[in-house]
Amino acid sequence: MSEMLLELRGISASYGAIQAVSKVSLQVPRGGIVALLGSNGAGKSSTLNTISHLVDPTHGEVIFDGKAIHRLPSDDIVQLGLVQVPEGREVFKDMSVTENLELGAYLRRNRREMAEDFDKVYAMFPRLKERRDQRASTLSGGEQQMLAIGRALMSRPRMIMFDEPSMGLSPLLVEQIFESIQRLNREQGLTILLVEQDVRLALTVASHAYILENGEISLEGPSSQLINDPAVRKAYLGV
């Protein structure tokens, strides 16, 4: 069994004539937290969308648990245990909290296990339980982020990719969301790939990080090393 749960091998992707990602290679070890960092437009979300096959790769391979998945439909990738919490939360706003969570489990058939997972989500995010019959549009930004994470958990993933989970949230809510991400890793053993604009926060949570510039990996290494790198400190940490 490979130590790496996810590997990108020279992945390239484009939107029409616009090259979004170019020859990106990275690895995420089982049970690890890896950060993918960079400025706006660097190609971070495009990388995640290529992994999930929401965007077709034009070159390279995506390997999940030893299996090439870059030609599989997105729902097959979810069924293998790899899910994405999208940027901007993207909950179904006209549906209730419960209905959103049920959609996360749409590929599953075991009702008893689904009931157990509802309990786990509500234990992690008690506010969702209080609002389970409310429409998602009535939730705060932080509650919608909790719902997006809960929906991902309902698929019983082995790995979750988070796209900008702190976006638009107050510092207190950001702290709560990142505590939840760390708990999922620590207590449930979930492997995490984290895209985040708050570079300092991401480097304190992840053990290893990659930095994207103009769709290409410009730097990688242990987070403890990168947080002290002069170029990183100048470009991303305001030092």
Salt bridges, closest charged atoms under 4 A:
GLU7 OE2 - ARG9 NH2 3.44
ASP56 OD1 - HIS53 NE2 2.46
GLU61 OE1 - ARG9 NH1 3.60
ASP65 OD1 - ARG30 NH2 2.50
ASP65 OD2 - ARG158 NH1 2.78
ASP94 OD1 - ARG135 NH2 3.17
GLU113 OE1 - ARG108 NH2 3.71
GLU113 OE1 - ARG156 NH1 3.69
GLU116 OE2 - ARG112 NH1 2.67
GLU116 OE1 - ARG156 NH2 3.31
ASP117 OD2 - ARG108 NH1 2.65
ASP117 OD1 - LYS120 NZ 3.99
ASP117 OD2 - ARG156 NE 2.75
GLU130 OE1 - ARG131 NH1 3.10
GLU143 OE2 - ARG127 NH1 3.92
GLU143 OE2 - ARG131 NE 2.92
GLU164 OE2 - LYS44 NZ 3.81
GLU187 OE2 - ARG183 NE 3.62
GLU187 OE2 - ARG186 NH2 3.87
GLU220 OE1 - HIS208 NE2 2.98
